[in-house]
Amino acid sequence: MNSQVINIVIVVAYLAAMLLFGWWGKSRTKDTSDFLVAGRRLGPMLYTGTMAAVVLGGASTVGGVGLGYQYGISGMWLVVAIGTGVLILSLFFAPTLQKLKIYTVAQMLTLRYGVHATKFSGIVMLAYTLMLCATSTGAYATIMVVLFGWERWLSILVGGTIVLIYSTVGGMWSITLADMAQFIIKTIGVFFLMLPLTWSSAGGIEGIRGRVDAEFFSIDGIGVQTIITYFVVYTLGLLIGQDIWQRVFTARTPRVARWGGAAAGTYCILYGAAGALIGMAAAVVLPNIEVPDDVYADVAMNLLPLGIGGVVLAAAVAAMMSTASGTLIAAATVAKADVVPFVASWFGKTVHYDHDNAEHDVAGNRWWVFGLGAVSILLAIMVQDVVAALTIAYDILVGGLLIAILGGLLWKRGTGMGAAAAMAVGSIVTLTTMIVLEINAENQYDGIYANEPIYYGLAASLLTYIAVSLATRPTDPEVRAAWEQRVAGRVAEEVPMEGPEELSRR
């Protein structure tokens, strides 16, 4: 009972500290740039910590340990795929993205291709970020139900409200400060407490080897097809996700974006290996856990010494909160900058934002974060199969948008018509394949969770992008010249939070 009380006190203290970070960040938030991208002023340490924090959520922490419990060392591949995506993005694309001085993925597409080519991308990105936020918010229940004995809906409501408050009050500055604290807690909890103590309890490598199958030490024990799926979905998805790009925009310089991000990617890979090793040791010490997602909490509550379990549980909550807050502000940014102007254009209206009044502009952003945060909490409570919705959003994101985005960064001959056609065809093929497979599915892996929708969507999108780009006139020279100026870092001003028409006229 004393151990339980101490664990609760530690987690409650952590949650209270997150609220304090919200007020601390508020003092540093003066305008839209501060609220959405931390003023583009993060140095190497803050940038590395917060980039690692936002990508290592509940799936990477609680899920990674659960995969290690089930499959041994090969359970690391989920998080390794995430780390690989961060590495590729940071080394090859992040410096260019940092120079653009933009807020959203859709703004990059507008700058690169022109006015009418890529407006649809904002809707896809909003669906993706909102569902990812809801999934992370729903993950609180895996810890709080065990710790406090609450109902699932109450756990989600309390955890989600805390994230909602500090994200709304201080925006990206509050999220950055909270994420840095969460990064430190996760590092201590996983690497310096949970890993050595569980391995000691299991008797080290010899103790584990003598009590598990040899398959537990096989690098591909989880299955080659599953490993490929992780890299296709998560590595490629990380290259183009708004939540990750928005962190890139916070870097002080292109050098920070590249090498700080590379350090974060390397950290993620080590984190994945640590999670798998913890799961392997838990499989020996606590062999009768039925639900893999419960392994992390059971180890913290039943295996670790007094007080340390509380720190480890706080580390899990930290992982979930960092992803939830990052995707929440990303969803709000996309909704305001891309989706609202796009939808307004259907009715012949143009959206203007009051950039001359900094306080009014920040207040508007706060309302967007608050509103979408409330929506994500409701989604997490009401929708039991949020993972299915997230899978659909992820598949459309990769199958529909990847080629147009990477093509714009890598191929000069790519055109707006090619990008628009690639997004439309890729999204339609991905969705159609999902529907057909779901109708004919014999098990869950044959339906929307299958790999084929992304493969077919990517192939169709790539062929369409190349064919239509070559068949249409090259991008307008003025658009190309303006793009090259930004890529070269010769335009210091930020792209404003405006609709595509206003943006194209600048």
Sequence and secondary structure as in RCSB ss.txt:
>XXXX:A:sequence
MNSQVINIVIVVAYLAAMLLFGWWGKSRTKDTSDFLVAGRRLGPMLYTGTMAAVVLGGASTVGGVGLGYQYGISG
MWLVVAIGTGVLILSLFFAPTLQKLKIYTVAQMLTLRYGVHATKFSGIVMLAYTLMLCATSTGAYATIMVVLFGW
ERWLSILVGGTIVLIYSTVGGMWSITLADMAQFIIKTIGVFFLMLPLTWSSAGGIEGIRGRVDAEFFSIDGIGVQ
TIITYFVVYTLGLLIGQDIWQRVFTARTPRVARWGGAAAGTYCILYGAAGALIGMAAAVVLPNIEVPDDVYADVA
MNLLPLGIGGVVLAAAVAAMMSTASGTLIAAATVAKADVVPFVASWFGKTVHYDHDNAEHDVAGNRWWVFGLGAV
SILLAIMVQDVVAALTIAYDILVGGLLIAILGGLLWKRGTGMGAAAAMAVGSIVTLTTMIVLEINAENQYDGIYA
NEPIYYGLAASLLTYIAVSLATRPTDPEVRAAWEQRVAGRVAEEVPMEGPEELSRR
>XXXX:A:secstr
 HHHHHHHHHHHHHHHHHHHHHHHHHTT  SHHHHHHGGG B HHHHHHHHHHHHS HIIIIIHHHHHHHHGGGG
GHHHHHHHHHHHHIIIIIHHHHHHH  SSHHHHHHHHH SSSSTTHHHHHHHHHHHHHHHHHHTTHHHHHHHH  
 HHHHHHHHHHHHHHHHHHHHHHHHHHHHHHHHHHHHIIIIIIIHHHHHHHHTHHHHHHTTS GGGG TTTT HH
HHHHHIIIIIHHHHH HHHHHHHTTBSSHHIIIIIHHHHHHHHHHHHHHHHHHHHHHHHHSTT  SGGGHHHHHH
HHTS TTHHHHHHHHHHHHHHHHHHHHHHHHHHHIIIIIHHHHHHHTT      TT HHHHHHHHHHHHHHHHHH
HHHHHHH TTHHHHHHHHHHHIIIIIHHHHHHHHH TT  HHHHHHHHHHHHHHHHHHHHHHHHT SSGGGTTTS
SHHHHHHHHHHHHHHHHHHHHS    HHHHHHHHHHHTT   S   S  HHHHHT 
